[in-house]
Amino acid sequence: MHMSLKSLLAATATCALAWAIPAAAQTTPTEAPAAIEALDPVKIPAVTIKDVDPALWVVKDEDTTVYLFGSVHILKPGLGWFDDGIKTAFDSSDQLILELVEPPAAESQALFGKLAMDQQGKTLRSKMNDADRAVYETAVGKLGLPVAALDPFDPWAAAITLSLLGMQKSGFDPNSGVEKQLTAAANAGKKPIGGLETMEFQLGVFDTLPEAEQIAFLVETAKQIDDAGTNMDKMVDMWAAPDPEKLGQLMNEGLTSRTLYDALLTKRNANWAKWISARMAKPGVTFMAVGAGHLAGPTSVQTLLPAYGLSATRVAY
């Protein structure tokens, strides 16, 4: 698992963690490490807006339209993507559909404590062998955290926390992510917002991985901590260009864990293709935004739609 692992997470399943971890830090429970507060949004100086045009797809029949937009859950400020064809499609829609609707902070805190932290009292580092522990502790030190900071966490939660911290250190901000901006626009326009999944489900995708798989995920993340920002920049560039084909290749490159790939992409994409098929039975216009990794590669949502007699077409804008 190389660069693609961090990109895969950012493009698909860090949505829940990008919301849950800062929420949990607001009223840190006694059993959670105080160091989690380092995940508070980074204050970024004003920047010049760069216009980008990410890919957009549409699925249509006589009386129903579903726009498919690939989101990135954490971005650097200064990317002007919410305009032109994206804004036109959004404004024409009757509802916004996201991977999940952000729950209240108290609910996020409770879920984080329930799923992201070891319930048996076994420390994170005690689950690793000496070699893996050394790699992990080096990465934690590079982020300026105490070596025991994440000891209460399950390995998967520590991995995503490290990844988010590494990206934030490079200037990425969850508050600049696609979902945050779409949610704000939908609320301002009194547009209904629905979720395909819940935060509990998304965190559960990781929490149900075998412990050995979680530790391997953590160690690979730790090995790449110096490159977190650079790797994410490459993925965002492909999203912004846009180049869905190369983005799909990046998602697959070096991802040797089929278990993780299926959990994050394959199974969820199948669920969402089925959801779109059901939605086409009702008239109206839907703007659907899911992680960009779900709309790229051989198991993308678009490749699964023909099984339902549907096809997705790229929108030229």
N, C-alpha and C positions, 0 to 999 in steps of 0.2 A: 504494500500500500504506500504509494508515493504522493506526489502533489495532488492527485485526484481525490484523495480521501478528504483533505481539508476543503477542497472545492466542492466536493459532493455534499458535505455537511452544510456549507454555506448556501448552496443552491437548493437544498431540499429540506433538511430537517433541523436547522438551528432556530427555526421560527419560535418554537416553544421555549427554548432555552434563552433566546435573546430577550424574551419578555419575562420569563420566570425568574432568572437570576437577579436582574436589577430590582424586581419587585420584592424578592426575598431579602435583599440587602436593606430595604427601607426600614424594616423592623426586624432586624436580625435575631432569630431565636437563639437561646443560650447554647443549644447544641450545634449551631452552625458556626463555622469559622468567621471571625471578624474580618479576615482578609477578603472575604467575598465583596466587601464594600468597595474594593478596588475596581469593581465592575460598574460603578456609577458612570453615567455617560461622560465621555471625554469632552472637554470644552475646546471647540475648534474655532480658530479665527475666521473672519469672513473670507470667502473665496469667490473667485470668478466662476460663473456658471458655464459649464461645457455642455453643448447640445449633443445628445446621443439619441439613437433611434432603435431601441431593442425590438426584437421580432414579436409580431402579433399574428395570431391565427383566428379564423372564424369557422364555425360550424353552423350551417343554415338549412332550414326547410321552408315551407310556405309561410309559416307564421311564427317561427322560433329562430332566434339567433343567440349563439353562445360564443363570446369572444374568449380566446385563450391567451393569457399573457404570462410569460415566465418571469417570476420575481427573483430578486436577490434580497435576502432578509436583512443584510447588514451592508451598508455602502459608505463610502466617503462622501461628505457634503460636497455639493458643487456639480452634480450630474443632473442636467436638465432633460429628463426622460418623459415627464408627465405633460406632454404637449402634442401638437400635430395629431397623427392618427390615433395614438393612445388616448389622448384627451377626448377626441371625437367619439371614439367607441365607448369610453367610460360615460360620457355625458348622455349618450343615447340609450344607456342601459337602465333597466328597471330595478336591478339589484346588483350588489357586489357579493361575490362568493370568494372566500379565502380558505386557506388550509385550515385555519382555526380563527375564531373570534377571541380577541384578547380578554381573558377573564379578569375580574376585579383583583386588585393586588393581594388581598387577604387569601383569595382562593389560590393564586399563584404560589404564595408563600407556603400554604398548607400542602399543595401538591409537591412542591420542591422538597419539603421536609419528608414527605411520605415516600417519594420514589427516588430522589437523587442521593439520599443519605443512607448509609448502612444501618439497618434496623437491629442488627445483632451486636453492635458495639465493636466490631472488628475493624481495625484501622486499615486505611487504603494501602499504606506501604507494607503492612504485614502480609498482604496478599501477593506481593511481588518477590521474585527471586533477586539475588544480590545484583546481578547485571542490570536487570530492568529497573530496579530501584535507583541505581546510580544514574541511569539515563534520565529518569523522571526527576530526581532531585536536582540535577543540573539544570533542567528546563525551568523548574520552579524558581531556582535561584536567579536565572536570567530575567525572570519577570518581576524580580524584587519581592517575592513572597517568602514568608518564613517556611522552612522545609516541611513543617507539620500543618501548614495552612489548610490543606484539602483532605487531611486524614479522615474526617468523618464521611467523605463522599464515596459513592460507588465509583468504580473505575470509569464507566462511561461518562458520568457527570463531571469527573475531574478532567477527562479528555476534552469535553466540549468547553469547559470553563477555561482551560489552558488555551484552546484555540481562539475563543472569543477575546481573552485577554491579549493574546498575541496580535490579533487583528486590530483591536482597539489601540494598542500601543503604536500601530502603524497608521492610525488616523481613521479607522472605520468606526462607524457609529450606528447602533441599532435604531436610533431615532431618525436616521436618514434612510432607513430601509424602505423598500417599496410598500410593504403592508402598512407601515405607519402613515405614509403619505396618502395612500388610497383610503384608509380608514378615516382620516381627517376630512378628506374631500367628500366621502359618502355621508359622514355625519353632518357636514355643513350643508349638503344638499338634501338632507333628510331621506337618503337612499337606504333601503333596508340592507343589512349586512348578514350574511349567513356563513357558516363554517362547514367544511367537509369532514373535519375531525375535531377532536377536543384536545386540550393540552395534556390531559391525563393519557389519552391514547398515544400522542406523539412521544411523551416521555417514556411511556410503557414500551414503545418499540425498542428503545435502548435498554430499558431496565430488564427486559425478558431475554436479552442476549446471554449466552453462556458466559460465565465469569472469565474463562480463558480468552474468549473473543473480546470481551471488554478490556482486559489487560493489554492484549495485543494492540487494540485500538488506541489505548492510552499511551503506550510506549512509542508507537509510530508517530502519534501527535507530538510527543515530547521531542523526538528526534528532529522534527521539522519546525520546531518553535522559532528558530531564527528566520525561517522563510515564510512565516505565516502571512505577512503583509504582501510580500512579492508574489506568492502563489495566488492569493486572492485577487491581486491586481490583474493577473493574467486572465483569470476567469471572468472578472468584470469586463475586461477589454473585449473578450469574445461575446459576452452578453450585449455589450453596447454597440458593437460594430454594425449589425449583428452577424454572428457566424455560428448558427446552431449546430452545424455539422462538426466543427472543431470543438465546440463546447461538449458535444456528446462524446467525442473521442477522449477529451480530457477527463470526463466522468469515469470512463472505463480504464484509462491508462494506469496500470499498476495496481488496480483494485483486486487483490487476490482473494478477498473474503467474499465468497458468494452469499454467505449467510447475511452479512451486513448489506450487500447490494440488494438482495431480494427484500430484506426488511424495510430498507429506506425507499427503494424505487419500485421494483417489479410488482409487489402485492398492492401497494398503494395506487400505482398507476392503473392497475386493473379495476380497483374500486372506483376510481374517478372517471374512467371511461364508461363504466356502467352508470354512474351518476349522470353523466352528460346524456346518455341514451334515454334515461328516464325523464330528464329535463326537456328533451325535445318533444315530449308528448304534450307539453303545456305551452301556450303562446306567450311571447314576451321576449325581452332582450336581457341577457345576463352577461356581466363582465366577471370573468373567472381568473383569478391570479393565484398561481401555485409556483413553488420553487422552480427555477429555470431548468434544473437538472431533470425534472419530470417531463419536460417538453423537448428533450434532446436524447439521442442515442437509440439503440435498437429496441428498447422496451418502453419508448415514450408513450404518453397518452395518445398522441396522434396515430401511432402505428397500431394501436389497439381498437381504434374506432371503426375500421372497416368490418370488424366482426359483428357490429351492430347496424351495418348498412349505412354508416356515416363516414364523412371525410372532412378533414380540416384543411383549409386553404390559407396560405400566407396572405396577409393583408399588405398591399402595396401602399406606402405612404411616404 
